[in-house]
Amino acid sequence: MTLTRRGFVAASVGTTLMPALPRLARAQAANTIRIGVLNDQSGSYRDISGPYGIQCTHQAVQEFGNKGFNVEVVTADHQNKPDVGANIARQWYDQGVDLIIDVPTSSVGLAVNNVAREKNKPYINTGSATSDLTGAQCTPVTIAWMYDTYMLAKSTGGAMVKAGGDSWYFITADYAFGHALERDTTGFIKAAGGKVLGSVKYPFPATSDFSSFLLQAKSSRAKVIGLANAGADTVNSIKQAAEFGLMKGGVKLAALLMFIPDVHALGLETAQGLVLTESFYWDLNDRTRAVTERLKPRLKDVKPNMASIANYSCTLHYLKAVADMGVAAAKGSGVDVVNRMKAMPTDDDAFGPGKIREDGRKLCPSYLFEVKTPAESKAPWDYYKLLQTTPAEEAFRPLNEGGCNLVKS
C-alpha cells in the first residue's frame, strides 16, 4: 500500500521547532521511502510551488503505484531562511527522510545542498534558480531539475537584446538568486554588444514597495529594466511599473523569472506583451494537457507551472530508480541512487524525454513565450503564445563551463 503523510514544521528565527517524524516499525521503515518536500508555503514564492508542488508530488506517488515498497511524503515551510532550511534538512535526514525535493530560494537551496553532501543523501532541487548548484557548488548527491539563471538569461535576456533592448538597468533581489541572475544576464547582454547602465539591489524578502527602484531605473534611460527577482516581487514590480506608466514611455520590462501564476495574478490587461521563459506550459502539447487534466482534482482551478510540476517529474524518476536498484541500496547511499538516476533516461508527460548530465543538470527544452492580449485569450489560463524553442542540449550552460568537479576533463 502507498502511504502519504503531511508533516508540519513551525520555525522561529534561528530555531526550528519540528516534531519528530512518526516512528515506523523496523520492518516497515526498511521498506518505506520517505520524500520530504521543503518549500515556501507562506511567503513570496508560495504560489510558485508551495501547496501546489506538494500536490504534484502526491500525484507522482499515486501514479507510480505499488512496486513492492511504501512511499511517504512529509512537508515543511523553510520560510525563505537558509538556517531554517538547513536545520529542517538535517533533522529530516537524521530521522529517516530519504530524499528532499523542491527548495526554492537559492540561498536556502545552497544551504540544503551542503547538508545533503554531508549526509550522503539525495537532493533534487526544483525551485532554486542558481546555476551554482551544477557549477562550483555541485555535489554527487544533487540534481538540479528545472530552470537556472543561465538558462533564463540566455532565453529571455538574449531575446530582449536581439529585439533591440541593448541597454539595461537591473532591479535585483539581494541574495544568491538575484545576484546570479543579474550576473548571467549581464554576460549575454555584453556578448551581444549591449551594455548595463546600472543596478539596484533591494532587501529580500522584506520589500513590497518597488517605486523608488523603478524611478531609479527610469532615470537611467535604459531601454530595458531587468527584473532579477521572482514570485510576488515580480508581480509587485510589474504592477507598480504599470501604475507609473513606464511601459507607455517605451521602456521594456524583462521578467527574467516569471511563472503562469504570476501572469494570472497580474491579469492579461497588465501582463499582455511580456516575454518570459518556462520549460512547461499546460497547453503545450497532448502530454502536457493530459498530466494537467490528471492533476485537476488536486489543483482545482490552478494550472501547474514548471516549478510545481517539476516535483511530479523528479519524484517519478527517483521512484523508478529506487525500484530499479532496490530499496535497501537506494537508502544506503545518496551517491549510488543519484548515479542510477543519471544512468536512466528521463521521460514523463510534463517534460517529455530527457537526461541528467554528470554535473547533476537535468536537461529539457526551454520555451520563450509572449503573454497574450485579452482578445487573443479564448479560455481561462489561455495565456501564452510560443515564440521560440531552445533544444535541451542548447538551453543550459555547456558542461565544461560550469566548474563542476564531477565533470571529467
C-alpha positions as CSV (number, residue, x, y, z in Angstrom):
1,M,0.0,0.0,0.0
2,T,1.2,3.5,-0.8
3,L,1.1,5.8,2.2
4,T,1.2,9.6,2.3
5,R,1.5,11.8,5.3
6,R,1.9,15.6,5.7
7,G,4.1,16.9,8.4
8,F,4.0,20.4,9.8
9,V,7.0,22.5,10.7
10,A,6.9,25.7,12.7
11,A,10.0,27.8,12.9
12,S,11.3,30.9,14.7
13,V,14.4,32.9,14.0
14,G,17.4,30.7,14.4
15,T,15.3,27.8,15.9
16,T,13.4,25.1,14.2
17,L,10.6,23.6,16.2
18,M,9.9,20.4,14.4
19,P,8.1,17.5,16.0
20,A,9.8,14.1,15.4
21,L,8.6,12.2,12.4
22,P,6.3,9.3,13.3
23,R,8.3,6.2,14.2
24,L,7.8,3.3,11.9
25,A,8.2,-0.3,12.9
26,R,11.7,-1.6,11.8
27,A,10.3,-3.8,9.1
28,Q,8.0,-1.1,7.7
29,A,10.8,1.5,7.9
30,A,13.1,-0.7,5.9
31,N,10.5,-0.9,3.2
32,T,9.3,2.7,3.2
33,I,10.8,5.6,1.2
34,R,10.3,9.0,2.7
35,I,10.2,12.0,0.5
36,G,10.5,15.5,2.1
37,V,9.0,18.4,0.2
38,L,10.7,21.5,1.6
39,N,9.4,24.8,0.1
40,D,7.9,28.2,0.8
41,Q,4.3,27.8,2.0
42,S,3.7,31.2,3.3
43,G,5.9,33.8,1.6
44,S,6.9,35.4,-1.7
45,Y,7.2,32.1,-3.5
46,R,4.2,30.3,-2.1
47,D,2.1,30.4,-5.3
48,I,5.0,29.1,-7.5
49,S,5.1,25.8,-5.8
50,G,4.1,25.7,-2.1
51,P,1.0,23.6,-1.7
52,Y,0.8,23.0,-5.4
53,G,4.2,21.4,-5.6
54,I,3.2,19.2,-2.7
55,Q,0.1,18.1,-4.5
56,C,2.2,17.4,-7.7
57,T,4.4,15.2,-5.5
58,H,1.5,13.2,-4.2
59,Q,0.2,12.8,-7.8
60,A,3.6,11.2,-8.8
61,V,3.4,8.8,-5.8
62,Q,-0.2,7.8,-6.8
63,E,0.7,7.2,-10.4
64,F,3.9,5.3,-9.6
65,G,1.7,2.8,-7.7
66,N,2.7,-0.2,-5.7
67,K,6.1,-1.5,-6.7
68,G,6.8,-3.5,-3.6
69,F,7.6,-0.7,-1.2
70,N,5.7,2.1,0.6
71,V,6.1,5.8,-0.1
72,E,5.5,8.6,2.5
73,V,5.5,12.3,1.8
74,V,6.4,14.8,4.5
75,T,6.4,18.6,4.1
76,A,7.8,21.8,5.7
77,D,8.0,25.5,5.2
78,H,11.5,26.9,5.2
79,Q,10.3,30.5,5.3
80,N,13.0,31.6,2.8
81,K,15.6,31.4,5.6
82,P,18.8,29.4,5.0
83,D,19.3,28.5,8.6
84,V,15.7,27.2,8.9
85,G,16.0,25.2,5.7
86,A,19.3,23.6,6.7
87,N,18.0,22.7,10.2
88,I,15.0,21.0,8.8
89,A,17.0,19.2,6.2
90,R,19.5,17.9,8.8
91,Q,16.7,16.7,11.1
92,W,14.8,15.1,8.3
93,Y,17.8,13.1,7.1
94,D,18.6,12.1,10.6
95,Q,15.0,10.9,11.2
96,G,14.8,8.8,8.1
97,V,13.8,11.0,5.2
98,D,15.4,9.5,2.1
99,L,15.1,12.4,-0.4
100,I,14.5,16.1,-0.2
101,I,13.0,18.0,-3.2
102,D,11.8,21.4,-4.2
103,V,13.6,24.1,-2.0
104,P,13.1,27.4,-3.8
105,T,15.2,30.5,-2.7
106,S,18.8,30.0,-3.9
107,S,20.3,30.8,-0.5
108,V,18.2,28.1,1.1
109,G,18.9,25.7,-1.8
110,L,22.6,26.1,-1.4
111,A,22.4,25.6,2.4
112,V,20.4,22.4,2.0
113,N,22.9,21.3,-0.7
114,N,25.7,21.3,1.9
115,V,23.6,19.2,4.3
116,A,22.8,16.6,1.6
117,R,26.5,16.3,0.7
118,E,27.4,15.9,4.4
119,K,24.8,13.2,5.0
120,N,25.3,11.4,1.6
121,K,21.5,11.8,1.0
122,P,19.9,12.5,-2.4
123,Y,18.7,16.1,-3.0
124,I,16.7,17.2,-6.1
125,N,16.3,20.9,-6.4
126,T,13.3,22.1,-8.5
127,G,12.9,25.6,-7.1
128,S,16.2,27.4,-6.7
129,A,17.5,29.1,-9.8
130,T,21.2,29.5,-9.0
131,S,23.4,27.8,-11.6
132,D,26.0,27.3,-8.9
133,L,24.2,24.0,-8.0
134,T,25.7,22.5,-11.1
135,G,28.8,24.6,-11.1
136,A,31.1,25.5,-8.2
137,Q,28.7,24.0,-5.6
138,C,27.9,20.8,-7.5
139,T,27.8,17.6,-5.4
140,P,27.5,13.9,-6.3
141,V,24.1,13.7,-4.4
142,T,22.5,16.7,-6.0
143,I,20.3,17.1,-9.1
144,A,19.1,20.5,-10.4
145,W,15.9,19.5,-12.1
146,M,14.4,22.7,-13.5
147,Y,15.4,26.2,-14.7
148,D,18.6,28.0,-13.7
149,T,19.9,31.5,-14.1
150,Y,22.0,30.6,-17.1
151,M,19.0,29.2,-19.0
152,L,16.8,32.1,-18.1
153,A,19.4,34.7,-19.0
154,K,20.0,33.0,-22.4
155,S,16.4,32.6,-23.3
156,T,14.6,35.7,-22.0
157,G,17.6,38.1,-21.8
158,G,19.1,37.0,-25.1
159,A,15.8,37.5,-26.9
160,M,15.3,41.0,-25.5
161,V,18.8,42.1,-26.7
162,K,18.1,40.7,-30.2
163,A,14.9,42.7,-30.2
164,G,16.8,45.9,-29.7
165,G,17.0,46.1,-25.9
166,D,20.7,46.8,-25.8
167,S,20.8,49.0,-22.7
168,W,19.7,47.6,-19.3
169,Y,19.2,48.5,-15.7
170,F,18.6,45.8,-13.1
171,I,16.3,45.7,-10.1
172,T,17.7,42.7,-8.2
173,A,16.7,40.7,-5.2
174,D,19.7,41.0,-2.8
175,Y,20.5,37.3,-2.3
176,A,22.2,34.4,-4.2
177,F,19.5,34.0,-6.8
178,G,19.2,37.7,-7.8
179,H,22.9,38.1,-7.9
180,A,23.4,35.0,-10.1
181,L,20.5,36.1,-12.5
182,E,21.9,39.6,-12.9
183,R,25.4,38.1,-13.5
184,D,24.4,35.6,-16.1
185,T,22.1,38.0,-17.9
186,T,24.8,40.6,-18.0
187,G,27.1,38.1,-19.7
188,F,24.6,37.6,-22.6
189,I,23.9,41.4,-22.9
190,K,27.6,42.2,-23.2
191,A,28.3,39.3,-25.6
192,A,25.6,40.7,-27.9
193,G,27.1,44.2,-27.8
194,G,24.7,45.6,-25.3
195,K,25.6,47.4,-22.0
196,V,24.4,47.6,-18.4
197,L,23.8,51.1,-17.2
198,G,23.4,50.2,-13.5
199,S,21.5,48.2,-11.0
200,V,19.9,48.5,-7.6
201,K,19.6,45.7,-5.0
202,Y,16.7,45.5,-2.6
203,P,16.3,43.6,0.6
204,F,14.7,40.1,0.2
205,P,12.1,39.1,1.4
206,A,11.4,42.4,3.2
207,T,10.4,44.5,0.2
208,S,7.0,45.2,-1.3
209,D,7.3,48.8,-2.4
210,F,9.4,49.0,-5.6
211,S,8.5,52.6,-6.6
212,S,11.9,54.1,-5.7
213,F,13.8,51.4,-7.5
214,L,11.6,51.7,-10.6
215,L,12.2,55.5,-10.6
216,Q,16.0,55.0,-10.4
217,A,15.7,52.6,-13.3
218,K,13.7,55.0,-15.3
219,S,16.2,57.9,-14.7
220,S,19.0,55.7,-16.1
221,R,17.2,55.9,-19.5
222,A,17.9,52.2,-20.1
223,K,15.7,50.6,-22.8
224,V,15.1,47.5,-20.6
225,I,14.5,47.2,-16.9
226,G,15.6,43.7,-15.9
227,L,13.7,42.2,-13.0
228,A,16.1,39.8,-11.3
229,N,13.5,38.6,-8.9
230,A,10.6,36.1,-8.8
231,G,7.1,35.4,-7.4
232,A,5.3,38.1,-5.5
233,D,8.2,40.5,-6.0
234,T,8.0,40.2,-9.8
235,V,4.2,40.7,-9.7
236,N,4.5,43.8,-7.5
237,S,7.3,45.3,-9.6
238,I,5.2,44.9,-12.8
239,K,2.1,46.3,-11.2
240,Q,3.9,49.3,-9.9
241,A,5.7,49.9,-13.2
242,A,2.3,49.9,-14.9
243,E,0.9,52.4,-12.4
244,F,3.9,54.7,-13.2
245,G,3.2,54.2,-17.0
246,L,6.8,53.1,-17.6
247,M,5.8,50.8,-20.5
248,K,3.9,53.5,-22.2
249,G,7.0,55.6,-22.2
250,G,8.8,53.0,-24.3
251,V,10.6,51.2,-21.6
252,K,10.6,47.4,-21.8
253,L,10.3,45.1,-18.8
254,A,12.3,41.9,-18.8
255,A,10.7,39.5,-16.3
256,L,13.7,37.1,-16.1
257,L,11.9,34.5,-13.9
258,M,8.2,34.5,-14.2
259,F,5.5,31.8,-14.0
260,I,2.0,31.4,-15.2
261,P,0.5,32.0,-11.6
262,D,2.2,35.4,-11.8
263,V,0.5,36.2,-15.1
264,H,-2.8,35.1,-13.6
265,A,-2.2,37.4,-10.6
266,L,-1.4,40.3,-12.9
267,G,-4.3,39.8,-15.3
268,L,-3.8,40.0,-19.1
269,E,-4.6,43.7,-19.2
270,T,-1.4,44.3,-17.3
271,A,0.7,41.3,-18.4
272,Q,0.0,41.4,-22.1
273,G,3.1,41.5,-24.3
274,L,5.5,40.4,-21.5
275,V,8.1,37.9,-22.7
276,L,9.2,35.1,-20.4
277,T,10.7,31.6,-20.3
278,E,9.2,28.4,-18.9
279,S,10.0,24.8,-19.6
280,F,6.4,23.7,-19.1
281,Y,3.1,25.1,-20.3
282,W,-0.1,23.2,-19.6
283,D,-1.4,23.7,-23.2
284,L,1.9,23.0,-25.0
285,N,1.1,19.5,-26.4
286,D,-1.1,16.4,-25.8
287,R,1.1,15.1,-23.0
288,T,1.2,18.4,-21.0
289,R,-2.6,18.6,-21.4
290,A,-3.0,15.1,-20.2
291,V,-1.0,15.5,-17.0
292,T,-2.7,18.8,-16.3
293,E,-6.1,17.1,-16.6
294,R,-5.0,14.3,-14.1
295,L,-3.9,17.0,-11.7
296,K,-7.1,18.9,-11.8
297,P,-8.7,17.2,-8.8
298,R,-5.7,18.2,-6.7
299,L,-5.0,21.7,-8.0
300,K,-8.7,22.6,-8.6
301,D,-8.7,25.9,-10.7
302,V,-5.0,26.4,-10.7
303,K,-2.8,25.2,-13.6
304,P,0.7,23.8,-12.9
305,N,3.8,25.7,-13.8
306,M,7.4,24.5,-14.4
307,A,8.3,24.7,-10.7
308,S,5.3,22.9,-9.2
309,I,5.1,20.1,-11.8
310,A,8.9,19.6,-11.6
311,N,8.1,17.9,-8.3
312,Y,5.9,15.4,-10.1
313,S,8.6,14.7,-12.7
314,C,11.6,14.3,-10.4
315,T,9.6,12.2,-7.9
316,L,8.6,9.7,-10.6
317,H,12.2,9.4,-11.9
318,Y,13.5,8.9,-8.4
319,L,11.0,6.2,-7.6
320,K,11.8,4.4,-10.8
321,A,15.5,4.4,-9.8
322,V,14.6,3.0,-6.3
323,A,12.5,0.2,-7.9
324,D,15.4,-0.5,-10.3
325,M,18.2,-0.8,-7.6
326,G,16.1,-1.9,-4.6
327,V,15.0,0.0,-1.5
328,A,18.0,-1.1,0.7
329,A,20.6,0.1,-1.9
330,A,18.7,3.3,-2.5
331,K,18.6,4.1,1.2
332,G,22.2,3.1,1.7
333,S,23.9,5.7,-0.5
334,G,22.8,9.1,-1.9
335,V,25.7,8.9,-4.4
336,D,24.6,5.5,-5.7
337,V,20.9,6.4,-6.2
338,V,21.8,9.7,-7.9
339,N,24.2,7.8,-10.2
340,R,21.4,5.4,-11.0
341,M,19.1,8.3,-11.9
342,K,21.8,9.8,-14.1
343,A,22.2,6.4,-15.9
344,M,18.5,6.2,-16.7
345,P,16.8,8.4,-19.3
346,T,14.0,10.6,-18.0
347,D,10.6,10.7,-19.6
348,D,7.2,11.9,-18.3
349,D,4.2,13.8,-19.5
350,A,5.4,17.1,-18.1
351,F,8.7,17.4,-19.9
352,G,9.0,14.5,-22.3
353,P,12.2,12.6,-22.8
354,G,15.5,13.9,-21.4
355,K,18.5,13.0,-19.3
356,I,20.6,14.0,-16.3
357,R,24.2,15.2,-17.0
358,E,27.2,14.2,-14.9
359,D,27.1,17.7,-13.3
360,G,23.6,17.0,-12.0
361,R,21.8,19.1,-14.6
362,K,18.5,17.7,-15.8
363,L,18.2,18.7,-19.4
364,C,14.9,19.8,-21.0
365,P,13.9,22.3,-23.7
366,S,13.2,25.9,-22.7
367,Y,10.3,27.8,-24.3
368,L,10.2,31.6,-24.9
369,F,6.6,32.7,-24.6
370,E,4.8,36.0,-25.0
371,V,1.7,36.7,-22.9
372,K,-1.4,37.0,-25.0
373,T,-3.7,40.0,-25.1
374,P,-7.2,39.8,-23.6
375,A,-8.6,39.5,-27.1
376,E,-6.3,36.6,-28.0
377,S,-7.1,34.5,-24.9
378,K,-10.0,32.2,-25.5
379,A,-10.4,30.5,-22.1
380,P,-9.2,30.7,-18.5
381,W,-5.4,30.2,-18.3
382,D,-5.0,30.5,-22.1
383,Y,-2.2,32.9,-21.6
384,Y,0.9,32.0,-23.7
385,K,1.9,32.0,-27.3
386,L,5.1,30.3,-28.2
387,L,7.9,32.5,-29.7
388,Q,10.8,30.1,-29.9
389,T,12.1,26.8,-28.5
390,T,15.7,26.2,-27.3
391,P,16.5,22.5,-27.5
392,A,17.5,20.7,-24.3
393,E,21.2,20.3,-25.3
394,E,21.5,24.1,-26.0
395,A,19.3,25.5,-23.2
396,F,21.7,25.2,-20.4
397,R,25.3,26.1,-19.7
398,P,27.8,23.9,-21.6
399,L,29.1,21.1,-19.4
400,N,32.7,22.2,-19.5
401,E,32.0,25.8,-18.5
402,G,30.4,25.4,-15.1
403,G,33.4,24.5,-13.0
404,C,31.8,21.3,-11.5
405,N,34.4,19.0,-10.1
406,L,32.3,16.0,-11.2
407,V,33.0,16.7,-14.9
408,K,35.8,14.7,-16.3
409,S,38.1,16.8,-18.4
